[in-house]
Amino acid sequence: MKFSLQNGKIKLKIEVLNEFNHYINVNKDELMFLLIELLKQNKTCVHFKDDMLNHQHSLSITDLMKEYVILHLNDETLTLKKLSSEVFYMNRDYLGKLFKKETGVNFTQYVLNERIKKAKKMLEKSKQIKIQKVAKCIGYGNNSYYFSKVFKKHTGFSPREYKSMLLSSESD
């Protein structure tokens, strides 16, 4: 991996050895696909070395599942079934049990937790943001009513109450 600075933004260049031992550039989606393929072949984890930081890393199927969730929180159809059939091409029950075993929480609960976490960050970052926009950005589409119910059940506050609480704590 190489980092460069262009127009004030950090650009990441990822190079991977192909089957002919030539380095090729890959984007994030291609890298995710390659890692999934490697994991499916090994059934455990992929080990790689970061020469820049001189670290060894291990990446499991669960790590990739979590990364996929973070990148696709806005997808209303984000389910274990979708991941198993369209991304990992692996048995849904196997992925679900593996995820629960390694994280201690089932996949659906993990997605919910991440969506609520992102919603809270969005509400904290922009006090003017509309609840409908938050709902859409975290995978609830145009159903802000359902998002509000889920948010309240998970946090004890409706999104509006949460925003009000943030505003009142800033004025203190």
Contacts in CASP RR format, 6 or more apart in sequence:
PFRMAT RR
TARGET T0000
AUTHOR 0000-0000-0000
METHOD contacts of the structure
MODEL  1
MKFSLQNGKIKLKIEVLNEFNHYINVNKDELMFLLIELLKQNKTCVHFKD
DMLNHQHSLSITDLMKEYVILHLNDETLTLKKLSSEVFYMNRDYLGKLFK
KETGVNFTQYVLNERIKKAKKMLEKSKQIKIQKVAKCIGYGNNSYYFSKV
FKKHTGFSPREYKSMLLSSESD
1 12 0 8 1.000
1 13 0 8 1.000
1 14 0 8 1.000
1 15 0 8 1.000
1 50 0 8 1.000
1 52 0 8 1.000
2 12 0 8 1.000
2 13 0 8 1.000
2 15 0 8 1.000
2 52 0 8 1.000
3 10 0 8 1.000
3 11 0 8 1.000
3 12 0 8 1.000
3 13 0 8 1.000
3 52 0 8 1.000
4 10 0 8 1.000
4 11 0 8 1.000
4 13 0 8 1.000
5 11 0 8 1.000
13 25 0 8 1.000
14 25 0 8 1.000
14 26 0 8 1.000
14 27 0 8 1.000
14 28 0 8 1.000
14 31 0 8 1.000
15 23 0 8 1.000
15 24 0 8 1.000
15 25 0 8 1.000
15 26 0 8 1.000
16 23 0 8 1.000
16 24 0 8 1.000
16 26 0 8 1.000
16 31 0 8 1.000
16 34 0 8 1.000
17 23 0 8 1.000
17 24 0 8 1.000
18 24 0 8 1.000
26 34 0 8 1.000
32 64 0 8 1.000
32 67 0 8 1.000
32 68 0 8 1.000
35 46 0 8 1.000
35 59 0 8 1.000
35 64 0 8 1.000
36 61 0 8 1.000
36 64 0 8 1.000
36 87 0 8 1.000
36 88 0 8 1.000
38 46 0 8 1.000
39 45 0 8 1.000
39 46 0 8 1.000
39 59 0 8 1.000
39 60 0 8 1.000
39 61 0 8 1.000
39 64 0 8 1.000
40 88 0 8 1.000
40 89 0 8 1.000
40 90 0 8 1.000
44 60 0 8 1.000
45 58 0 8 1.000
45 59 0 8 1.000
45 60 0 8 1.000
45 61 0 8 1.000
45 63 0 8 1.000
46 58 0 8 1.000
46 59 0 8 1.000
47 56 0 8 1.000
47 57 0 8 1.000
47 58 0 8 1.000
47 59 0 8 1.000
48 56 0 8 1.000
48 57 0 8 1.000
48 59 0 8 1.000
49 55 0 8 1.000
49 56 0 8 1.000
49 57 0 8 1.000
50 56 0 8 1.000
50 57 0 8 1.000
60 102 0 8 1.000
61 88 0 8 1.000
61 90 0 8 1.000
61 95 0 8 1.000
61 98 0 8 1.000
62 98 0 8 1.000
62 99 0 8 1.000
62 102 0 8 1.000
62 103 0 8 1.000
64 88 0 8 1.000
65 83 0 8 1.000
65 88 0 8 1.000
65 95 0 8 1.000
65 99 0 8 1.000
65 107 0 8 1.000
66 103 0 8 1.000
66 110 0 8 1.000
68 83 0 8 1.000
68 87 0 8 1.000
69 78 0 8 1.000
69 110 0 8 1.000
69 111 0 8 1.000
69 114 0 8 1.000
70 114 0 8 1.000
72 78 0 8 1.000
73 111 0 8 1.000
73 114 0 8 1.000
73 115 0 8 1.000
73 118 0 8 1.000
73 137 0 8 1.000
73 138 0 8 1.000
73 139 0 8 1.000
74 136 0 8 1.000
74 137 0 8 1.000
74 138 0 8 1.000
74 139 0 8 1.000
75 139 0 8 1.000
76 139 0 8 1.000
76 140 0 8 1.000
76 141 0 8 1.000
78 111 0 8 1.000
78 139 0 8 1.000
79 108 0 8 1.000
80 92 0 8 1.000
80 95 0 8 1.000
80 96 0 8 1.000
80 99 0 8 1.000
80 107 0 8 1.000
80 108 0 8 1.000
81 92 0 8 1.000
83 95 0 8 1.000
83 107 0 8 1.000
84 90 0 8 1.000
84 91 0 8 1.000
84 92 0 8 1.000
84 95 0 8 1.000
85 92 0 8 1.000
88 95 0 8 1.000
95 107 0 8 1.000
96 106 0 8 1.000
96 107 0 8 1.000
99 106 0 8 1.000
99 107 0 8 1.000
99 110 0 8 1.000
100 106 0 8 1.000
100 107 0 8 1.000
103 110 0 8 1.000
105 113 0 8 1.000
112 150 0 8 1.000
112 154 0 8 1.000
113 154 0 8 1.000
115 138 0 8 1.000
115 139 0 8 1.000
115 140 0 8 1.000
116 150 0 8 1.000
116 151 0 8 1.000
116 154 0 8 1.000
116 155 0 8 1.000
118 137 0 8 1.000
118 138 0 8 1.000
119 134 0 8 1.000
119 138 0 8 1.000
119 147 0 8 1.000
119 151 0 8 1.000
119 159 0 8 1.000
120 155 0 8 1.000
120 162 0 8 1.000
122 129 0 8 1.000
122 134 0 8 1.000
122 137 0 8 1.000
122 138 0 8 1.000
123 129 0 8 1.000
123 134 0 8 1.000
123 159 0 8 1.000
123 162 0 8 1.000
123 163 0 8 1.000
123 166 0 8 1.000
124 166 0 8 1.000
127 163 0 8 1.000
127 166 0 8 1.000
127 167 0 8 1.000
131 144 0 8 1.000
131 147 0 8 1.000
131 148 0 8 1.000
131 159 0 8 1.000
131 160 0 8 1.000
132 142 0 8 1.000
132 144 0 8 1.000
134 144 0 8 1.000
134 147 0 8 1.000
134 159 0 8 1.000
135 141 0 8 1.000
135 142 0 8 1.000
135 143 0 8 1.000
135 144 0 8 1.000
135 146 0 8 1.000
135 147 0 8 1.000
135 148 0 8 1.000
136 142 0 8 1.000
138 147 0 8 1.000
140 146 0 8 1.000
140 147 0 8 1.000
140 150 0 8 1.000
147 159 0 8 1.000
148 158 0 8 1.000
148 159 0 8 1.000
148 160 0 8 1.000
151 157 0 8 1.000
151 158 0 8 1.000
151 159 0 8 1.000
151 162 0 8 1.000
152 158 0 8 1.000
152 159 0 8 1.000
152 161 0 8 1.000
155 162 0 8 1.000
157 165 0 8 1.000
END
